[in-house]
Amino acid sequence: MNENVKNPLTDYKKLDAMDFEPIYDGETKIGTVMTKRCTWECDPWYEVGESYFVSSYIHAGLSGIEETFKGPDAVKLLSDCSINNVYKWKTGKCKHLVALTPDGLVANHALFYKDAEDTFRTTAGCSVPYIGALQSGQYQCEYIVKPIFIFQFSGPLSLTILEKATKTDLHDLKFLEFRPVWIPEIDTELEICRIGMSGTLAYEIHGYGNFGPAVYDHIYQIGKPMGLKRMGWQNYTVNHTFGGFPQMTVNFEISLYQSPEFCAQSPFPLVCSGSVDPSDIRARFRSPVECDWAWMAKFDHEFTGREALEAEMASPKRKLVSLEFDPDDIADVFRSQFTDEPYKLIEFPCAEEQPCGGHQDYVEDENGNIIGYSAVPTYSSHFHVMISQAILDIAEAEEGHEVYVQWGDFGKRIKKLRAKVAKYPYIHGVMDNRDYDLDTVPHGN
């Protein structure tokens, strides 16, 4: 094992310390470091919200570190920590792995990339469960960290823009596949992966951190005439909520916040906003069942949290749904801002500033009984609706069923917002990335 891996929380904290040069668009600085690189709003949010239906966006906010687990026991390490079967996995493809705490709650979920039978990489997650297991000394595995940038693209012209930038035909790249690419004008190897969280055609480009500003600006200048928009953190939340991808720090928080040690050392404090009592930490977390990820679980191996997950799957209590808010009630919240007793303001397009995974609101039935929790509401400038991801008692989760969301912070003025259980995922009218018809996408190379 790499002797530099001393404490999983210390290594996780490196995310906050990664330093990148500013990104410039001409003379205008649009980012600074890591999570602040892609600011709260780059291009106007209502234009960005439409971009992945008509063109594409570029998002840089997940840039940080890439973590590699390499060695003869790397696959066993991943298997012992993940609900997934990691042995049936083709080299050159990525997989969404989910790690649990012993009580069956999501401790990490992230994409992992398989480079070889003994080599796996991950980005933009919380690898504490894997690093913690590695510290036990039971695995022959090396842990390697390097600074990288991650640029996300999504929309019908995302592939065209990336082909034009790399001067490469990428139409044959399948969903979840990745491969090296180059930009002729920039002397560095890049990696492209067909993955995204918007629910339609999407890709990521990765590369060594120092080259991030040059790569970002090069692709942006190529894509700008084609309608490419720069996504900030506001629409990143909208992206996941409408696309149907539950995301830690967005729709829920990682359950490692149950640990006082983690809370003390994490660079990202747990912020418990919303009408749910801040002392109810469990409401901020999710299980794989509550994220609609139970299908990923393979009980052909032992893993942390298996017993708890099996018990919940045998008798599930809640279901993940979309809630579509009544526009008149949203308007009432805005009207109240012009009175002496305003309700808590609903920001657009994301009602609560990121990171908002700790935001949870109570959901009631018509009799005032608590039937679930609603994550942060988000507004789409494409669908012209405000929705949230929510977990409801299964009996209350039928599409079209009306419920009431307690909007406001615990102990303060509350507005009951009417909402209807809607289609999940909410996004519609676009082709899914998994089977997108690439014959409809213009070539850019």
Secondary structure, 3 states (H helix, E strand, C coil): CCCCCCCHHHHHHHHHHCCCCCEEECCEEEECCHHHHCCCCCCCHHHHHHHHHHCCEEECCCCEEEEEEECCCHHHHHHHHECCCCCCCCCCEEEEEEEECCCCCEEEEEEEEEEECCEEEEECCCCHHHHHHHCCCCCCCEEEEEEEEEEEEECCCHHHHHHHHHCCCCCCCCCCEEEEEEECCEEEEEEEECCCCCCCCEEEEEEEHHHHHHHHHHHHHHHHHHCCEEECHHHHHHHHHHHCCCCECCCECCHHHHCHHHHHHCCCCCCCCCCCCCCCHHHHCCCCCCCCCHHHCCCCCCCCCHHHHHHHHHCCCEEEEEEEECHHHHHHHHHHHHCCCCCCCCCCCECCCCCCCCCCEEEECCCCCEEEEECCCEEECCCCEEEEEEEEEHHHCCCCCEEEEEECCCCCCCEEEEEEEECCCCCCCCCCHHHCCHHHCCCCC
